[in-house]
């Protein structure tokens, strides 16, 4: 296993895995109470976001909800709990041009919004509805307003609508708000307020241990 590379200005060094574990353990021995409070808070936020994600949006691949996770970072005298989402998909980047340069892997989950008040979705037709569409198509040469076809040619190359769906109101339509803000950013503010007392006690206990030399 490769060591962790640390760079400060022009100087750099590598902390080998064994030493890295020892440093991590030292921090946890001296400030373990603080780490536990921060980790509990961060883990709870990530788990809640994952749990509530698909109560707000339609589940397709499941990648965006499953991508919610957390990590703890110890850097110098700072201990950070970070909730993140590592779900990626290929998305178009308008700032790039040229062959193979127009699409990038993006962490798209940060931009997911729950459906707005006018949100619609496509619903496949039953056999009776499709027959009605075909009667309309034979009479006018087009499909009715509000209908969408996957193709206007069938497998034999004949001109006829295939895979027709109708646009209907999305049953999950709501306010269109950003899901990451609703499930992570906003709850984190309240969770921090609730945890202030526990964090204060943990910092006091860690300070006493440090003053005694562990």
C-alpha positions as CSV (number, residue, x, y, z in Angstrom):
1,X,0.0,0.0,0.0
2,X,1.4,3.4,-1.0
3,X,2.0,6.0,1.6
4,X,0.2,9.4,1.8
5,X,2.0,12.3,0.1
6,X,2.1,15.5,2.1
7,X,3.1,18.7,0.5
8,X,3.8,22.1,2.2
9,X,5.1,24.8,-0.1
10,X,7.9,23.3,-2.1
11,X,8.7,20.6,0.5
12,X,7.0,17.2,0.4
13,X,7.3,13.9,2.2
14,X,5.5,10.6,2.3
15,X,3.8,9.2,5.4
16,X,3.9,5.4,5.3
17,X,0.7,3.5,6.1
18,X,2.0,2.4,9.5
19,X,3.0,5.9,10.6
20,X,-0.3,7.3,9.2
21,X,-2.3,4.8,11.3
22,X,-0.2,5.7,14.4
23,X,-0.9,9.4,13.9
24,X,-4.5,8.8,13.4
25,X,-4.6,6.7,16.6
26,X,-2.8,9.4,18.5
27,X,-5.4,12.0,17.5
28,X,-8.2,9.6,18.5
29,X,-6.5,8.9,21.8
30,X,-6.2,12.6,22.6
31,X,-9.3,13.9,20.9
32,X,-11.4,10.7,20.6
33,X,-14.5,12.2,22.2
34,X,-14.4,15.1,19.7
35,X,-13.9,12.7,16.7
36,X,-16.8,10.5,18.0
37,X,-19.2,13.4,18.2
38,X,-18.2,14.8,14.8
39,X,-18.3,11.3,13.2
40,X,-21.8,10.5,14.7
41,X,-23.1,13.8,13.4
42,X,-21.7,13.4,9.9
43,X,-22.7,9.7,9.6
44,X,-26.2,10.6,10.6
45,X,-26.5,13.3,8.0
46,X,-25.2,11.0,5.2
47,X,-27.5,8.1,6.3
48,X,-30.6,10.3,6.5
49,X,-29.9,11.8,3.0
50,X,-29.6,8.3,1.6
51,X,-32.8,7.2,3.3
52,X,-34.9,10.2,2.3
53,X,-33.5,10.7,-1.2
54,X,-36.1,8.6,-3.2
55,X,-39.0,10.0,-1.2
56,X,-38.4,13.1,-3.2
57,X,-37.4,12.0,-6.7
58,X,-38.1,9.0,-8.9
59,X,-35.6,6.1,-8.6
60,X,-34.0,5.0,-11.8
61,X,-30.4,3.7,-11.5
62,X,-30.3,4.4,-7.7
63,X,-26.8,5.8,-8.1
64,X,-27.4,9.3,-6.9
65,X,-29.0,8.2,-3.6
66,X,-26.5,5.4,-3.0
67,X,-23.7,7.9,-3.6
68,X,-24.3,9.8,-0.3
69,X,-21.5,9.0,2.1
70,X,-19.2,10.7,4.6
71,X,-15.6,10.9,5.7
72,X,-13.6,12.2,8.6
73,X,-10.5,14.4,7.9
74,X,-7.8,15.2,10.5
75,X,-5.5,18.0,9.3
76,X,-3.2,19.6,11.9
77,X,-5.5,20.9,14.7
78,X,-8.6,20.6,12.6
79,X,-11.1,17.7,12.6
80,X,-13.7,17.8,9.8
81,X,-16.7,15.7,9.1
82,X,-17.6,15.8,5.4
83,X,-20.8,14.6,3.8
84,X,-20.3,14.1,0.1
85,X,-21.8,12.3,-2.9
86,X,-19.5,10.5,-5.4
87,X,-22.2,9.5,-7.9
88,X,-20.9,10.4,-11.4
89,X,-22.4,10.4,-14.9
90,X,-21.3,11.6,-18.3
91,X,-22.6,15.1,-18.8
92,X,-22.2,17.7,-21.5
93,X,-19.7,20.5,-20.7
94,X,-20.4,23.5,-22.9
95,X,-17.0,25.0,-22.1
96,X,-15.3,22.2,-23.9
97,X,-15.3,21.6,-27.7
98,X,-13.7,19.2,-30.1
99,X,-14.0,15.4,-30.6
100,X,-14.3,13.6,-27.3
101,X,-14.0,16.7,-25.3
102,X,-17.6,17.8,-25.0
103,X,-18.6,15.4,-22.1
104,X,-17.1,15.0,-18.6
105,X,-17.7,12.9,-15.6
106,X,-19.7,15.1,-13.2
107,X,-20.9,14.7,-9.7
108,X,-24.5,15.3,-10.8
109,X,-26.3,14.4,-7.5
110,X,-25.5,17.9,-6.1
111,X,-27.8,19.4,-8.8
112,X,-30.8,17.0,-8.4
113,X,-34.0,18.9,-7.7
114,X,-37.3,17.3,-6.6
115,X,-40.0,17.8,-9.2
116,X,-41.6,21.3,-9.5
117,X,-45.3,22.1,-9.5
118,X,-45.7,21.7,-13.2
119,X,-43.6,18.6,-13.6
120,X,-44.8,15.9,-16.0
121,X,-43.8,12.4,-16.9
122,X,-44.4,10.0,-19.8
123,X,-46.8,7.1,-19.3
124,X,-47.1,4.2,-21.8
125,X,-50.5,3.7,-23.5
126,X,-52.6,0.7,-23.0
127,X,-53.9,-1.2,-26.0
128,X,-57.2,0.8,-26.3
129,X,-55.4,4.1,-26.1
130,X,-52.9,3.0,-28.7
131,X,-55.7,2.0,-31.1
132,X,-57.2,5.4,-30.7
133,X,-53.9,7.0,-31.5
134,X,-53.5,4.9,-34.6
135,X,-57.0,5.9,-35.8
136,X,-56.0,9.5,-35.3
137,X,-52.7,8.9,-37.1
138,X,-54.3,7.3,-40.1
139,X,-56.7,10.2,-40.4
140,X,-54.2,13.0,-39.9
141,X,-50.7,11.7,-40.4
142,X,-49.6,12.8,-37.0
143,X,-50.1,11.7,-33.3
144,X,-52.3,13.6,-30.9
145,X,-51.1,16.6,-28.9
146,X,-49.4,15.5,-25.7
147,X,-48.2,12.2,-27.1
148,X,-44.6,11.2,-27.7
149,X,-43.4,8.3,-29.9
150,X,-40.0,6.6,-29.6
151,X,-40.0,6.2,-33.3
152,X,-42.2,7.0,-36.3
153,X,-41.2,3.9,-38.1
154,X,-41.7,0.3,-37.1
155,X,-39.2,-2.6,-37.3
156,X,-40.2,-3.2,-40.9
157,X,-39.6,0.4,-41.9
158,X,-43.3,1.3,-42.2
159,X,-44.5,4.8,-41.3
160,X,-46.3,4.3,-38.0
161,X,-45.7,5.5,-34.4
162,X,-43.9,3.0,-32.1
163,X,-43.6,3.2,-28.3
164,X,-46.2,5.9,-27.9
165,X,-46.5,7.6,-24.4
166,X,-48.7,10.3,-23.1
167,X,-47.6,13.2,-20.9
168,X,-49.3,13.1,-17.5
169,X,-48.8,15.1,-14.2
170,X,-45.9,13.8,-12.1
171,X,-47.4,12.3,-8.9
172,X,-44.2,13.5,-7.1
173,X,-44.5,17.1,-8.3
174,X,-43.8,19.6,-5.5
175,X,-41.6,22.7,-5.1
176,X,-38.6,21.9,-7.3
177,X,-36.1,22.6,-4.5
178,X,-32.5,21.3,-4.6
179,X,-32.3,18.0,-2.9
180,X,-28.7,18.4,-1.5
181,X,-29.7,21.6,0.2
182,X,-32.8,20.1,1.7
183,X,-31.3,16.8,2.9
184,X,-27.7,17.8,3.8
185,X,-27.0,21.5,4.0
186,X,-30.1,22.6,5.9
187,X,-30.2,19.6,8.3
188,X,-26.5,20.1,9.1
189,X,-27.2,23.5,10.6
190,X,-29.8,22.2,13.0
191,X,-27.7,19.1,13.8
192,X,-24.7,21.2,14.7
193,X,-26.8,23.3,17.0
194,X,-28.2,20.2,18.7
195,X,-24.6,18.8,19.1
196,X,-23.0,21.9,20.5
197,X,-23.4,20.8,24.1
198,X,-22.0,17.3,23.4
199,X,-19.1,18.8,21.4
200,X,-18.3,21.2,24.1
201,X,-18.1,18.4,26.7
202,X,-15.9,16.3,24.3
203,X,-13.5,19.2,23.7
204,X,-13.2,19.8,27.4
205,X,-12.5,16.1,28.1
206,X,-9.9,16.0,25.3
207,X,-8.3,19.2,26.6
208,X,-7.9,17.7,30.1
209,X,-6.3,14.5,28.6
210,X,-3.9,16.6,26.5
211,X,-2.9,18.7,29.5
212,X,-2.1,15.4,31.4
213,X,-0.1,14.1,28.4
214,X,-2.7,11.6,27.3
